[in-house]
């Protein structure tokens, strides 16, 4: 266990953008590009969590465009790796190189980031992380021997299957459709919202059942998604048929890349079992055993479009339940694991 969040959160990749002032350069006039952090307090290389369904280098290449506005061929072999403390654990960051061919003045995050082309020596003085500075010491030699390729970085489609949080049975006369969340459910929503925020889980579209408990679940996490998210309420999700879930997604527009479905069991659980044909074995086993309230399954769909969705066509990236995110329970589990390892050694 890396920290209080799932291990995939702590796997990151980064890009070292570089250029040479002369085609005959042997490294003496090599420059690298640093970007400011969102708060403007530090300089770093563009980096981020390795996105579901993407390789380390492809995800880093995508970050290079979004954070620094640069494109170009990359080295598929890493320059090195370092670790850093974050989110109550330790992230491992793998660094790749990019020969910058394009650097327009307008890029996705230009409104709150700055760029600076610097020599390796100057860059080293601005970087706080010792491990990152150490990687820079032999960058010229590594770049001289490194083949560079243009990568396709189109992200696969992602499906987030999110079961509503625990509902209340306090009023026996209340219709099932109108039952609200229980206090336990509200607490679980808060934990999942933190997970969504850290993991940068931001669907473009949320399709939600019309039931009160699914609406309240959505309301609790929606602020994390931002104003751009679209929401559709569909009573078919309350009817709990897996094939209705499938038809609902198969008719989505091709331009859509990430969709979240907030629904109920047994329909949501059956739908997940229907779609998943590969993925992490441990996550598949957990999901197959039980799909509890407020659980989230992230599925990767690599088809040409939503119309290609079919039984077994998706890969299960991860499966998380609220108790996985309980920091106290996570620490206890880590201690138990450490004691068990010690007793077996």
RODO-640532 format. One record per residue (C-alpha): x, y, z. Coordinates in steps of 0.001 Angstrom, whole numbers, plus 500000, padded with zeros to 6 digits. Layout:
<nodes>
XYZ
...
</nodes>
This chain:
<nodes>
500000500000500000
501488503305498856
499168505651500740
495520506230501683
494437506307498018
494589503443495496
498068502685494181
497318503927490652
497024507468492044
500703507373493063
501979506339489614
502975509448487693
504939510329484584
506589513527483366
508191515046480271
511504516862479996
510978519127476936
514275520083475284
515695521906472275
519123522633470828
520199525982469460
522369524264466859
521905521010464962
525603520311465620
525260520754469351
526822518156471623
524922519338474653
526656522649475353
523671524656474126
520967522254475216
517946523956476779
515065522467478726
511605523875479378
510253524333482887
506657525236483740
505354526895486875
503060525028489230
499420526061489419
500074528236492469
503086529850490784
505420529048493687
507689526468492039
509136525369488716
508905521818487437
508475519665484340
504954518880483085
503708515769484897
500610514013486136
499005510756487170
499268508090484476
495782508183483008
493659505028482929
494254503009479790
497404504914478778
501094504039478940
503439506097481103
505043507835478133
501751508498476287
500199509998479419
503281512185479958
503101513358476340
499473514363476883
500478516288480033
503235518054478086
500650519569475772
498095520408478457
500499521915481014
503310523283478836
501827523540475350
504594521569473629
504572518774471056
507273516683469456
508837513218469278
509588511471472554
511941508809473828
510070505668474819
512834504713477256
512778506816480455
515535509215481446
515083508094485029
512611508076487912
512267509748491270
509771509721494144
508037512495496033
505671512743498983
502092513635498173
498537512779499242
499701511012502381
501938508631500461
504809508574498003
504429509076494264
506865507495491820
507461509707488787
509002508373485571
510638511058483404
510719510963479594
512317513298477028
510626515272474229
512344517153471399
510073520194471097
508865520946467582
505787523028468465
505301525500471312
502422527875470477
501615530784472766
498123529460473393
497720526101475153
495170524522477528
496708525753480816
498371528958479638
496039530995481831
497752529921485059
501182528563484069
504382530192482828
507159528645480723
510896529192480867
513612527881478537
516786527369480576
520159525702480360
520539522475482316
522568524330484930
519942527062485332
517118524521485425
518872522562488147
519019525642490375
515256526188490052
514207522603490705
513667521800494372
513629518028494155
517054516451494646
516156513284492743
515051515312489736
518236517395489784
520293514188489856
518574512924486698
519711516073484857
523413515352485400
523735512903482494
520825514022480294
523072515123477334
524665511671477116
521307509894477337
519710512116474700
522598511545472312
521882507802472285
518093507928472492
515838507319469473
512776509573469366
509358508711467937
506067510498467364
503418508913469587
499680508795469167
498311510037472482
494572509743471901
493107508733475244
490757505729475253
487132506108476277
486480505742479991
483332504482481684
482839505238485376
480254502962486994
479291504555490321
476720502947492582
474668505291494758
475725505661498401
473948503973501317
470298504997501521
468006505395504508
465186503069505497
464093505294508391
460646505987506897
458928502654506100
456091504460504327
458375506227501849
458372504868498306
461621503198497299
462218505758494557
462125508586497122
464441507164499799
467253509662500659
470854508979501651
471632507801505152
474336509595507203
476674506710506368
475985507336502688
476761511034502996
480090510195504651
480910507755501847
480144510434499237
482619512782500915
485323510099500770
484624509357497101
484625513075496258
488166513323497671
489155510343495529
487646511951492417
489484515196493114
492899513605493649
492495511222490706
491284514036488417
488147512023487659
486054514436485603
483498512827483281
482144514918480447
478700513393480892
476945511911483941
473891509752483320
472009509345486591
468966507415487744
465968509516488723
465813508050492250
466401510395495191
469416508446496467
471219508622493113
470416512329492727
471802513041496197
474912510980495439
475483513049492313
474904516327494165
477538515389496752
480315514788494187
479293517077491323
481348520113492493
484513518079491811
483581517686488137
483460521403487327
480891523427485440
481583521768482089
480015518421483005
476654517605481430
474026515674483395
471169513516482127
468579511852484353
467190508606482965
464480506536484630
465679503463482722
468624503238485126
466167502820488004
464642499814486251
467918497924486797
468297496059483503
471903495666482276
470855495745478624
469228499162479181
472555500469480502
474286499087477398
471862500670474945
472106503979476779
475883504126476283
475921502731472750
473964505760471501
476315508419472943
478067510815470485
481485509723469252
483177512920470456
482427511999474063
485414510428475833
484354509946479476
480926508972480818
479792508241484374
476733506128485133
475183506507488617
472775503688489235
471607500774491343
472185497098491884
471633494561490524
471610496419487197
474905498268487646
476705495183488938
475341493083486071
476333495774483570
479915495830484901
480129492041484698
478738492165481163
481273494707479854
484496493619481581
486513491046479669
490025491861480914
491897493957483432
493500493724486837
492725490205488194
492507491314491834
490124494158490976
487978491823488868
487770489333491703
486713492039494190
484100493454491841
482775489986491074
482377489238494755
480388492366495590
479593495827494162
478728497719497379
477146501134497776
479313504109496670
481749501787494878
483365503002491642
484586500846488764
486697502492486046
486445500720482705
488617501358479644
487012501001476213
489417500955473268
486851500558470488
486393503029467666
483238504420469229
480458503853471731
478633501723469189
481409499128469576
480478498468473199
479758494784473571
479985492040476199
483587491608477292
484833494618475294
486184496618478244
489218496439480524
488759496971484268
491275499591485350
490364499792489049
487626499086491565
487382501189494723
484961501206497648
484759503948500307
486453501911503021
489552501688500781
489916505445501263
489673505505505035
493112506780506077
492886505220509518
491949501845508088
494655502174505432
497309502742508103
496056499780510116
496159497574507023
499718498712506263
500785497896509844
499132494475509663
500846493784506345
504224494883507756
503823492647510815
502805489720508645
505814490206506374
508077490349509432
506693487158510879
507217485333507606
510810486507507078
</nodes>
